Amino acid sequence: MVKKRSTSARWLVVVTVAFILAITLAPPLQDYFAQRAQINSLRAQVNDSNNALEKAREELAKWNDPEYVATQARQRLHFVFPGERQYIVLDAPKSEEEANGPAAPISTLIPNGLPWYGRLIASITTTNVNK
């Protein structure tokens, strides 16, 4: 009988020590893993910032080229060189299909007889399958 009590007492001591050890180590381990996650997040931010910086440097290098500046002035600001004429066509249809069809497809799935807000919600939630 003495053997059984000493075995259960030993297990009680082992479990108690393991419990105290787990309670003692849990907060530092939690902090460690939180800090590692934060470090990884910050590294990703630094990589993204470096990529954005490299793209900005490439863009700046393009603007040092006079031909690129002239091309951008023509496209964005509609500038022309002296002696040139520029024609801008307004409201030209892109294709014959776009010219004949409505500006936006009209859904036939929206029920009539609803108040305006009900029709609005139905138009948002209903997909147009008439293609």
C-alpha positions as CSV (number, residue, x, y, z in Angstrom):
1,M,0.0,0.0,0.0
2,V,2.8,2.4,0.6
3,K,4.0,1.9,-2.9
4,K,0.7,3.0,-4.4
5,R,0.6,6.2,-2.3
6,S,4.2,7.1,-3.2
7,T,3.5,6.6,-6.9
8,S,0.4,8.8,-6.9
9,A,2.3,11.4,-4.8
10,R,5.1,11.4,-7.3
11,W,2.6,11.9,-10.2
12,L,1.0,14.7,-8.3
13,V,4.4,16.4,-7.8
14,V,5.2,15.9,-11.5
15,V,1.9,17.3,-12.7
16,T,2.1,20.2,-10.3
17,V,5.6,21.1,-11.4
18,A,4.6,20.8,-15.1
19,F,1.6,23.0,-14.4
20,I,3.7,25.7,-12.7
21,L,6.3,25.5,-15.5
22,A,3.6,25.9,-18.1
23,I,2.1,28.9,-16.3
24,T,5.5,30.4,-15.9
25,L,6.6,29.9,-19.6
26,A,3.2,30.8,-21.3
27,P,3.4,34.6,-21.3
28,P,7.1,34.8,-22.5
29,L,6.3,32.3,-25.3
30,Q,3.2,34.3,-26.3
31,D,5.2,37.5,-26.4
32,Y,8.0,35.8,-28.4
33,F,5.5,34.6,-31.1
34,A,3.7,37.9,-31.2
35,Q,7.0,39.7,-31.7
36,R,8.1,37.3,-34.4
37,A,4.8,37.9,-36.2
38,Q,5.3,41.7,-35.9
39,I,8.9,41.4,-37.2
40,N,7.6,39.4,-40.2
41,S,4.9,42.0,-40.8
42,L,7.5,44.8,-40.6
43,R,9.8,43.0,-43.0
44,A,7.0,42.7,-45.5
45,Q,6.3,46.4,-45.2
46,V,9.9,47.2,-45.8
47,N,10.0,45.0,-48.9
48,D,6.8,46.7,-50.2
49,S,8.3,50.1,-49.5
50,N,11.5,49.2,-51.3
51,N,9.6,47.9,-54.3
52,A,7.5,51.2,-54.4
53,L,10.7,53.2,-54.1
54,E,12.3,51.3,-57.0
55,K,9.3,51.9,-59.1
56,A,9.4,55.6,-58.2
57,R,13.1,55.8,-59.2
58,E,12.3,54.1,-62.5
59,E,9.5,56.6,-63.1
60,L,11.8,59.5,-62.3
61,A,14.4,58.2,-64.7
62,K,11.8,58.2,-67.4
63,W,11.0,61.8,-66.8
64,N,14.6,62.7,-67.4
65,D,14.2,61.7,-71.0
66,P,13.0,64.6,-73.2
67,E,11.1,62.3,-75.6
68,Y,9.2,60.8,-72.8
69,V,8.2,64.2,-71.5
70,A,7.0,65.3,-74.9
71,T,5.0,62.1,-75.3
72,Q,3.3,62.6,-71.9
73,A,2.6,66.2,-72.7
74,R,0.9,65.2,-76.0
75,Q,-1.1,62.4,-74.4
76,R,-2.1,64.0,-71.1
77,L,-2.2,67.7,-71.8
78,H,-2.9,67.6,-75.6
79,F,0.1,69.8,-76.3
80,V,1.3,70.1,-79.9
81,F,4.6,71.4,-81.3
82,P,4.6,74.7,-83.2
83,G,3.1,74.3,-86.7
84,E,1.1,71.2,-85.8
85,R,-2.7,71.0,-85.6
86,Q,-4.5,68.8,-83.3
87,Y,-8.0,67.4,-83.8
88,I,-10.0,65.9,-81.0
89,V,-13.1,63.9,-81.9
90,L,-15.8,64.0,-79.2
91,D,-18.5,61.4,-78.5
92,A,-17.3,59.0,-81.2
93,P,-18.9,55.5,-80.8
94,K,-16.3,52.8,-80.2
95,S,-18.1,50.2,-82.3
96,E,-21.3,49.7,-84.1
97,E,-22.7,47.4,-81.4
98,E,-22.2,50.0,-78.7
99,A,-23.8,52.7,-80.9
100,N,-27.0,50.6,-81.4
101,G,-27.4,49.2,-77.9
102,P,-28.4,50.9,-74.7
103,A,-25.8,52.6,-72.6
104,A,-26.4,50.0,-69.8
105,P,-28.1,46.6,-70.1
106,I,-31.7,46.6,-68.8
107,S,-32.7,43.8,-66.6
108,T,-36.0,42.1,-67.1
109,L,-35.8,40.2,-63.8
110,I,-36.8,43.2,-61.6
111,P,-40.4,42.8,-60.6
112,N,-42.9,45.7,-61.2
113,G,-45.2,47.1,-58.5
114,L,-42.5,47.5,-55.9
115,P,-41.7,50.8,-54.4
116,W,-38.6,52.6,-55.8
117,Y,-36.3,51.4,-52.9
118,G,-37.5,47.8,-53.4
119,R,-36.7,48.0,-57.1
120,L,-33.3,49.5,-56.3
121,I,-32.4,46.7,-53.9
122,A,-33.7,44.1,-56.5
123,S,-31.5,45.7,-59.2
124,I,-28.5,45.4,-57.0
125,T,-29.1,41.8,-55.9
126,T,-30.4,40.4,-59.3
127,T,-27.8,39.5,-61.9
128,N,-28.4,40.2,-65.5
129,V,-28.3,37.0,-67.6
130,N,-29.6,38.5,-70.8
131,K,-26.4,38.3,-72.9
